[in-house]
Amino acid sequence: MANNPYEVLGVSSSASAADIQKAYRKLAKKLHPDLNPGDKAAEEKFKEVAGAYDLLGDAEKRKRFDNGEIDASGAERPPQHQFYRDFADADAGHRYESNSGYADFMDTDDAFAELLRRGQRARANRRGEDLHYRLPVDFVESIAGANKRITLPDGGTLDVKIPPGLVDGQILRLKGKGEPGRGKGSPGDALIEVEVLPDRRFTRDGDDISLELPISLSEAVLGGRVRVPTPTGDVTMSVPKGSNTGTTLRLRGKGAPRLGGGSGDEFVKLKVVLPKAPDPELEAFVENWAKGKEFNPREGNAS
C-alpha cells in the first residue's frame, strides 16, 4: 500500500498548491535519477515522491483523496457494498512513469530544468542493452586462436574471433551486436564469456603449458626422437639416454602467446611405460641383469 502522499512530500494536509509544488521540486532536485546515477534507493524514493505529487499536484485528485474516494496510489476505493477483489486488478498507474511527471519544471531556464531536458533527450536516444552469451572453446583453440560461431535464440548468428592465448572466463566484446538503441542511440554490445574446456593432454600455468608424454623402455634407456603434441601441431623432440619417469624437458615458445609478445614454454614430463603384454625376452634379460638386481631405487628416498 502506498504511503500517505502528504507525509511523503513532508507537508501538512492543509498545505497550499504552491507549497506542495515547492516541496516536490526540492525533493526532486535531491532524488532525481539523473542526479543519482546507479543509486537504486534514490530512484525508488523519487518514484514515491513523484507518485505523491501526481496525486496532490492535481486539484481534482487531491480533493478525491481527501474525501476518501481514491487511495494513496490513486486507485478507486470500493463502495461499501462491493469487495476489494472487484478492484484488485485495477491499474492506477501515474504519469511519472514517463517524462510528464516533471514537465512542470522543464519550461523554466534554471539548471535543474536544463538537467531534466538533457535527461529527456538521453532517454529518447538511449543506447541499446548489452547482450550476454557464454561460448565454450577447446583448450587448443584458446592457445592457438580460432573462429567460432554462436547461434542466437532467434536463429541469427554471431561470428566470434578467438584471439590466441585467451584464458578461461575472459570476456570478448563485439561492438554494436547487442540490442538496438532507442531513437538516435547506438546499439549495445554482445559480451561473450569464454569457457575453456579441459584437455586430457594439456594443463596451463600462466603462459606455460604442461604435458605428460609416455615413452618406451627402449627410448628411456637409449634415447631417441619422439613426436610431441603441442597446441599448434606435433613437433619432434630428442629424449636423452637414461631418461626416467618424471624427467621434464622444455619446448621453448610452444606455450601460450604473451601479451607483450613471444610465447610461454611447453614442459614435457616423461613417463616410462612397459608393454601391456608379458615379454619373455625382456623378462629373461632382466633375470640375467646382475647390475639391475643390485640397483635399489628406494635407497635415499625413505622419509
C-alpha positions as CSV (number, residue, x, y, z in Angstrom):
1,M,0.0,0.0,0.0
2,A,1.3,3.4,-0.9
3,N,2.3,5.8,1.9
4,N,0.3,8.9,2.7
5,P,1.3,11.4,0.0
6,Y,1.3,14.4,2.4
7,E,3.9,12.6,4.6
8,V,5.9,11.6,1.5
9,L,6.2,15.2,0.5
10,G,6.7,16.4,4.0
11,V,3.7,18.8,4.0
12,S,0.5,19.1,6.0
13,S,-2.9,18.2,4.7
14,S,-3.7,22.0,4.6
15,A,-0.7,22.9,2.5
16,S,-1.4,25.2,-0.5
17,A,-0.8,24.0,-4.0
18,A,2.3,26.3,-4.2
19,D,3.7,24.7,-1.0
20,I,3.1,21.2,-2.4
21,Q,4.9,22.1,-5.7
22,K,7.8,23.7,-3.8
23,A,8.2,20.6,-1.6
24,Y,8.1,18.3,-4.6
25,R,10.6,20.4,-6.5
26,K,13.0,20.4,-3.5
27,L,12.8,16.6,-3.2
28,A,13.0,16.0,-7.0
29,K,16.3,18.0,-7.1
30,K,17.7,15.8,-4.4
31,L,16.4,12.4,-5.6
32,H,16.1,12.6,-9.4
33,P,17.7,9.6,-11.1
34,D,19.8,11.9,-13.4
35,L,21.4,13.3,-10.3
36,N,21.9,9.9,-8.7
37,P,23.0,7.5,-11.4
38,G,23.1,3.9,-10.2
39,D,21.5,4.8,-6.8
40,K,18.5,2.4,-6.7
41,A,17.4,3.6,-3.3
42,A,17.2,7.2,-4.5
43,E,15.4,6.1,-7.7
44,E,12.7,4.2,-5.6
45,K,12.3,7.2,-3.3
46,F,11.9,9.5,-6.3
47,K,9.2,7.3,-7.7
48,E,7.4,7.5,-4.4
49,V,7.8,11.3,-4.3
50,A,6.6,11.6,-7.9
51,G,3.6,9.5,-7.2
52,A,2.7,11.6,-4.3
53,Y,3.0,14.8,-6.3
54,D,1.0,13.2,-9.1
55,L,-1.9,12.9,-6.7
56,L,-1.6,16.1,-4.7
57,G,-0.5,18.3,-7.6
58,D,-3.8,17.6,-9.3
59,A,-6.6,19.6,-7.6
60,E,-9.3,17.1,-8.6
61,K,-7.3,14.0,-7.5
62,R,-6.3,15.8,-4.2
63,K,-9.9,16.5,-3.5
64,R,-11.0,12.9,-4.2
65,F,-8.2,11.6,-2.0
66,D,-9.1,14.0,0.9
67,N,-12.7,12.7,0.5
68,G,-11.6,9.1,0.7
69,E,-12.8,8.3,-2.9
70,I,-9.3,7.2,-4.0
71,D,-6.4,5.8,-2.1
72,A,-2.7,7.0,-1.9
73,S,-1.9,5.1,-5.1
74,G,-4.8,6.8,-7.0
75,A,-6.9,3.7,-7.1
76,E,-10.6,3.9,-6.6
77,R,-11.8,2.9,-3.2
78,P,-14.5,0.3,-3.4
79,P,-18.0,1.3,-2.3
80,Q,-19.1,-0.4,0.9
81,H,-21.4,-2.9,-0.9
82,Q,-18.6,-4.3,-3.0
83,F,-15.5,-6.3,-2.2
84,Y,-11.9,-5.2,-2.6
85,R,-11.3,-8.0,-5.0
86,D,-13.5,-6.2,-7.5
87,F,-10.7,-3.7,-7.8
88,A,-7.7,-5.9,-7.2
89,D,-6.7,-5.9,-10.9
90,A,-7.2,-2.1,-11.4
91,D,-4.0,-0.4,-12.6
92,A,-3.8,3.0,-11.0
93,G,-0.6,4.0,-12.8
94,H,0.7,7.5,-12.7
95,R,2.2,9.9,-15.2
96,Y,5.7,9.7,-13.6
97,E,6.4,6.6,-15.4
98,S,7.2,9.0,-18.3
99,N,8.7,12.4,-18.5
100,S,5.4,14.2,-17.9
101,G,5.7,14.0,-14.2
102,Y,8.3,16.7,-14.0
103,A,7.3,18.5,-17.2
104,D,6.0,21.2,-14.8
105,F,9.6,22.4,-14.3
106,M,11.1,21.8,-17.8
107,D,9.9,25.1,-19.3
108,T,12.0,27.2,-16.9
109,D,15.6,28.4,-17.5
110,D,17.4,27.2,-14.4
111,A,20.0,24.5,-14.1
112,F,17.5,21.9,-12.8
113,A,15.3,22.3,-15.8
114,E,18.2,22.0,-18.2
115,L,19.2,18.8,-16.4
116,L,15.7,17.4,-16.9
117,R,15.7,18.4,-20.6
118,R,19.1,16.6,-21.1
119,G,17.8,13.6,-19.3
120,Q,14.7,13.5,-21.5
121,R,16.9,13.7,-24.6
122,A,19.1,11.0,-23.3
123,R,16.2,8.7,-22.7
124,A,14.8,9.4,-26.1
125,N,18.1,8.4,-27.6
126,R,19.2,5.7,-25.2
127,R,21.9,3.2,-26.0
128,G,20.8,-0.4,-26.6
129,E,21.2,-3.0,-23.9
130,D,24.3,-5.3,-23.9
131,L,23.6,-9.0,-24.6
132,H,25.5,-11.7,-22.7
133,Y,26.5,-15.1,-24.1
134,R,28.7,-18.0,-23.0
135,L,30.9,-19.7,-25.5
136,P,32.8,-23.0,-24.9
137,V,36.1,-23.3,-26.7
138,D,38.6,-26.2,-26.8
139,F,41.9,-25.8,-24.9
140,V,43.9,-25.9,-28.2
141,E,41.6,-23.1,-29.7
142,S,42.3,-20.9,-26.6
143,I,46.0,-21.2,-27.2
144,A,46.2,-21.1,-31.0
145,G,43.1,-18.9,-31.7
146,A,40.1,-19.8,-33.7
147,N,37.0,-18.5,-35.4
148,K,33.7,-19.6,-33.8
149,R,30.0,-19.0,-34.4
150,I,27.2,-18.5,-31.9
151,T,23.7,-19.4,-32.9
152,L,21.2,-17.0,-31.3
153,P,17.8,-17.8,-29.9
154,D,16.1,-16.1,-32.8
155,G,18.1,-18.2,-35.3
156,G,20.6,-15.5,-36.1
157,T,24.4,-16.0,-35.7
158,L,27.4,-14.1,-34.3
159,D,30.9,-14.8,-35.6
160,V,33.5,-14.6,-32.9
161,K,37.2,-14.4,-33.4
162,I,39.1,-16.1,-30.5
163,P,42.4,-14.4,-30.0
164,P,45.5,-16.6,-29.3
165,G,46.3,-17.0,-25.6
166,L,42.8,-16.4,-24.3
167,V,42.1,-17.6,-20.8
168,D,39.0,-19.2,-19.1
169,G,36.4,-16.6,-18.1
170,Q,37.7,-13.9,-20.4
171,I,35.0,-11.7,-21.9
172,L,35.1,-10.6,-25.5
173,R,33.1,-7.6,-26.6
174,L,31.5,-7.4,-30.0
175,K,30.7,-3.7,-30.6
176,G,27.2,-2.9,-31.8
177,K,26.0,-6.6,-31.7
178,G,23.6,-6.0,-28.8
179,E,20.1,-4.7,-28.6
180,P,19.3,-1.8,-31.0
181,G,19.3,1.7,-29.4
182,R,16.3,4.0,-29.0
183,G,16.0,6.9,-31.3
184,K,19.5,8.0,-32.3
185,G,21.0,5.9,-29.6
186,S,23.8,3.5,-30.6
187,P,23.2,-0.3,-30.3
188,G,24.5,-2.2,-27.3
189,D,27.4,-4.7,-27.5
190,A,27.5,-8.5,-27.3
191,L,29.6,-9.7,-24.4
192,I,30.9,-13.2,-24.9
193,E,32.2,-15.0,-21.8
194,V,34.6,-17.7,-22.9
195,E,34.7,-21.1,-21.2
196,V,37.9,-23.0,-21.9
197,L,37.2,-26.7,-21.9
198,P,39.7,-29.0,-20.2
199,D,42.0,-31.1,-22.3
200,R,43.1,-34.6,-21.3
201,R,46.7,-33.9,-22.6
202,F,47.5,-30.3,-21.6
203,T,47.4,-28.2,-18.4
204,R,48.1,-24.5,-18.3
205,D,50.0,-22.4,-15.7
206,G,50.2,-18.8,-16.8
207,D,51.7,-18.6,-20.2
208,D,53.3,-22.1,-19.9
209,I,51.6,-25.4,-20.6
210,S,52.5,-28.9,-19.4
211,L,52.1,-32.4,-21.0
212,E,52.8,-35.9,-19.7
213,L,54.4,-38.0,-22.5
214,P,54.6,-41.8,-22.4
215,I,57.9,-43.3,-23.7
216,S,59.0,-46.8,-24.1
217,L,61.7,-48.5,-22.1
218,S,64.0,-48.5,-25.1
219,E,63.5,-44.8,-25.6
220,A,64.2,-44.2,-22.0
221,V,67.4,-46.2,-22.0
222,L,68.8,-45.5,-25.4
223,G,67.2,-42.1,-26.1
224,G,65.7,-41.2,-29.4
225,R,63.5,-38.8,-31.3
226,V,59.8,-38.8,-30.4
227,R,56.7,-36.9,-31.6
228,V,55.2,-34.5,-29.1
229,P,51.8,-32.8,-29.3
230,T,51.6,-29.0,-29.0
231,P,48.6,-26.7,-29.3
232,T,49.8,-25.7,-32.8
233,G,50.7,-29.2,-34.0
234,D,53.1,-32.0,-33.3
235,V,56.8,-31.4,-33.2
236,T,59.9,-33.7,-32.9
237,M,61.8,-33.8,-29.6
238,S,65.0,-35.6,-28.5
239,V,64.8,-37.8,-25.5
240,P,68.2,-38.1,-23.8
241,K,69.7,-41.5,-23.0
242,G,68.9,-42.7,-19.5
243,S,65.7,-40.6,-19.1
244,N,63.4,-41.6,-16.3
245,T,59.8,-41.2,-15.3
246,G,59.5,-37.6,-14.1
247,T,62.2,-36.3,-16.3
248,T,60.9,-32.9,-17.6
249,L,62.0,-31.4,-20.9
250,R,61.3,-27.9,-22.2
251,L,60.0,-26.9,-25.7
252,R,60.7,-23.2,-25.8
253,G,58.0,-21.0,-27.3
254,K,55.4,-23.7,-27.5
255,G,53.2,-22.3,-24.7
256,A,50.5,-19.6,-24.8
257,P,51.2,-16.3,-26.5
258,R,52.2,-13.5,-24.1
259,L,50.5,-10.0,-24.2
260,G,53.8,-8.3,-24.7
261,G,55.0,-10.6,-27.4
262,G,56.5,-14.0,-27.6
263,S,55.1,-17.2,-26.0
264,G,55.5,-19.3,-23.0
265,D,57.0,-22.8,-23.0
266,E,55.7,-26.3,-23.1
267,F,57.0,-28.6,-20.4
268,V,57.1,-32.3,-21.3
269,K,57.1,-34.7,-18.3
270,L,58.3,-38.2,-19.4
271,K,56.6,-41.4,-18.2
272,V,58.2,-44.7,-18.9
273,V,55.6,-47.3,-19.9
274,L,56.2,-51.0,-20.3
275,P,54.3,-53.2,-22.8
276,K,51.0,-54.5,-21.5
277,A,51.6,-58.0,-22.7
278,P,54.3,-60.1,-21.0
279,D,57.6,-60.2,-23.0
280,P,59.6,-63.3,-22.3
281,E,62.7,-61.8,-23.9
282,L,62.6,-58.8,-21.6
283,E,61.9,-61.0,-18.6
284,A,64.9,-63.2,-19.5
285,F,67.2,-60.1,-19.9
286,V,66.1,-58.7,-16.5
287,E,66.5,-62.1,-14.9
288,N,70.2,-62.2,-16.0
289,W,70.9,-58.5,-15.5
290,A,73.0,-58.5,-12.4
291,K,73.5,-54.8,-12.1
292,G,69.8,-54.3,-12.3
293,K,69.3,-56.5,-9.3
294,E,71.9,-54.6,-7.4
295,F,70.3,-51.2,-8.0
296,N,67.8,-50.2,-5.3
297,P,65.8,-47.1,-6.5
298,R,64.3,-46.6,-3.0
299,E,67.7,-46.0,-1.3
300,G,67.9,-42.4,-0.1
301,N,64.1,-41.8,-0.7
302,A,62.9,-43.1,2.6
303,S,61.1,-40.5,4.7
